[in-house]
């Protein structure tokens, strides 16, 4: 089966749930090594005049989490924003607002991942150049995560808890800091969701 590109008409008919289901079905294909066949040359040609992506995904820069690949998406299917620790900032919020309000995307997904290096560094309170400021964005999730063990990266369950809380708190801040996205979600035009990717299985777990 060859998957066609998303054009404006197809995008307009999609619901947020349709898009979420498509991403999760794509992830299932990825984990089963049954990814769809694509004519990339044709996709490049057909998207050269415009784009109508169905979703915007905020993920980590980790090389083991290639967003289009793990959701089995092709050229023009999703917007992808990436920063170590998958947190929002003003520029990413603006990019998300463009994705949804201007370009018509129906879903915002914040995707954390198992054993995230940025999260581990935040758990260990690393200070190094500009990394110090970057990690300050993850610190609230570190502080909010409870554990009976060590509060550092040696505690795998603590790290996993921080990864989840970082995703959930990022979603909360997106709603707080972007009245545009909040209103669109309230109106049912989009959904804002989260997930955690397993680097050991390739599966995305919805939160």
C-alpha positions as a printed Julia matrix, in Angstrom:
207×3 Matrix{Float64}:
   0.0    0.0    0.0
   1.34   3.41  -1.03
   0.26   6.24   1.26
  -0.68   9.46  -0.49
   0.15  12.94   0.72
  -2.23  15.0    2.85
  -3.77  17.8    0.81
  -5.94  20.65   2.04
  -9.21  18.83   1.4
  -8.07  15.7    3.22
  -6.7   17.74   6.14
  -9.96  19.67   6.52
 -11.92  16.43   6.93
  -9.68  15.05   9.67
 -10.71  15.25  13.32
  -8.15  15.44  16.15
  -9.02  11.84  17.03
  -8.5   10.76  13.42
  -5.0   12.21  13.53
  -4.13  10.69  16.89
  -5.33   7.3   15.68
  -3.25   7.64  12.51
  -0.1    8.39  14.5
  -0.66   5.5   16.87
  -1.43   3.11  14.01
   1.76   4.34  12.34
   3.7    3.6   15.5
   2.23   0.1   15.56
   3.38  -0.45  11.98
   6.83   0.84  12.95
   7.17  -1.6   15.84
   5.98  -4.48  13.65
   8.29  -3.5   10.77
   5.29  -3.14   8.46
   5.75   0.48   7.42
   3.86   1.8    4.42
   5.49   2.09   1.03
   6.09   5.65  -0.09
   7.08   7.29  -3.34
   9.2   10.06  -1.85
   9.98  11.66  -5.2
   6.26  11.99  -5.84
   5.65  13.32  -2.31
   8.34  15.96  -2.78
   6.8   17.03  -6.07
   3.23  17.1   -4.74
   4.12  19.1   -1.61
   6.35  21.64  -3.36
   3.44  24.04  -3.75
   2.18  23.9   -0.16
   1.81  21.82   2.97
  -1.13  20.65   5.08
   0.38  18.57   7.93
  -2.08  16.82  10.22
  -0.13  17.29  13.47
   2.73  19.05  15.19
   4.92  16.87  17.41
   7.3   18.3   20.0
  10.02  15.78  20.7
  13.56  15.52  22.01
  16.66  15.88  19.83
  17.68  12.32  20.77
  18.9   10.55  17.62
  17.04   7.41  18.64
  13.66   9.17  18.4
  13.19  10.21  14.75
   9.65  11.55  14.86
   8.48  10.95  11.29
   9.93   7.44  11.34
   8.47   6.19  14.63
   4.99   7.33  13.55
   5.45   6.06   9.97
   4.78   9.47   8.43
   5.97  10.8    5.1
   6.85  14.12   3.48
   4.34  16.8    4.44
   2.51  14.7    7.07
   3.65  16.3   10.34
   5.42  19.33  11.7
   8.31  18.3   13.96
   9.77  20.53  16.69
  12.76  19.16  18.58
  14.72  20.37  21.59
  16.63  18.44  24.24
  14.05  17.58  26.91
  10.99  18.29  24.69
   9.83  21.4   26.55
   8.09  24.46  25.17
   9.51  27.96  24.81
   8.24  31.08  23.07
   9.6   30.1   19.67
   8.17  26.59  19.87
   4.81  27.95  21.02
   4.81  30.28  18.02
   5.64  27.34  15.78
   2.76  25.35  17.26
   0.38  28.27  16.8
   1.45  28.52  13.17
   1.02  24.78  12.72
  -2.54  24.75  14.03
  -4.03  28.21  13.5
  -2.43  28.98  10.15
  -1.54  25.65   8.56
  -4.53  23.68   9.89
  -2.95  20.9   11.95
  -5.43  19.1   14.21
  -3.16  17.68  16.92
  -0.36  18.85  19.21
   1.66  16.0   20.7
   4.39  16.38  23.31
   6.56  13.27  23.18
   9.05  12.42  25.9
  11.19   9.31  25.82
  12.59   6.63  28.05
  16.01   7.32  29.65
  16.14  10.9   28.33
  19.64  12.33  28.71
  18.37  15.86  29.29
  16.05  14.64  32.03
  18.87  12.67  33.62
  21.07  15.77  33.56
  18.3   17.81  35.17
  17.9   15.13  37.85
  21.61  15.46  38.56
  21.46  19.29  38.5
  24.19  19.51  35.87
  25.63  22.96  35.23
  27.53  23.47  31.97
  27.42  26.47  29.65
  24.08  27.02  27.96
  22.99  23.55  29.05
  22.37  25.04  32.5
  19.6   27.29  31.17
  18.16  24.49  29.03
  17.88  22.18  32.03
  16.11  24.86  34.08
  13.06  24.18  31.91
  12.96  20.59  33.17
  13.64  21.39  36.84
   9.92  21.88  37.71
   9.27  18.28  36.69
  12.21  17.1   38.79
  10.86  18.93  41.81
   7.32  17.61  41.26
   8.35  13.95  41.06
   8.15  11.9   44.24
  10.32   8.88  44.99
  11.37   6.7   47.9
  14.85   6.27  46.39
  17.7    8.5   45.27
  16.67  11.72  43.57
  19.21  11.44  40.78
  19.77   9.66  37.47
  20.88   6.44  39.17
  17.21   5.86  40.09
  15.55   4.64  36.9
  12.02   4.86  38.31
  12.66   8.46  39.37
  13.93   9.33  35.9
  10.84   7.69  34.35
   8.61   9.71  36.65
  10.34  12.95  35.7
  10.01  12.09  32.0
   6.23  11.68  32.4
   5.82  14.77  34.57
   7.89  16.81  32.14
   5.49  15.9   29.34
   2.4   16.62  31.45
   3.75  19.93  32.76
   4.81  20.99  29.27
   1.24  20.39  28.08
  -0.09  22.44  31.0
   2.24  25.31  30.11
   1.26  25.17  26.44
  -2.36  25.71  27.47
  -1.39  28.47  29.91
   0.97  30.35  27.6
  -0.95  30.03  24.32
  -4.49  31.41  24.43
  -4.7   30.57  20.72
  -4.08  26.85  21.22
  -6.19  26.76  24.39
  -9.16  28.28  22.58
  -8.76  25.92  19.64
  -8.7   22.95  22.01
 -11.72  24.23  23.93
 -13.58  24.56  20.63
 -12.71  21.0   19.63
 -10.59  22.12  16.67
  -7.45  20.48  18.04
  -6.29  18.16  20.8
  -3.17  18.59  22.9
  -1.84  15.22  24.04
   1.29  13.59  25.41
   3.18  10.36  25.17
   6.4    8.62  26.09
   8.49   6.69  23.58
  10.36   3.56  24.62
  13.84   3.43  23.14
  13.94  -0.29  23.94
  10.7   -1.34  22.21
   9.89   1.5   19.79
   6.4    1.87  21.25
   4.71   5.15  22.12
   2.71   5.06  25.35
  -0.06   7.7   25.44
  -0.32   9.72  28.66
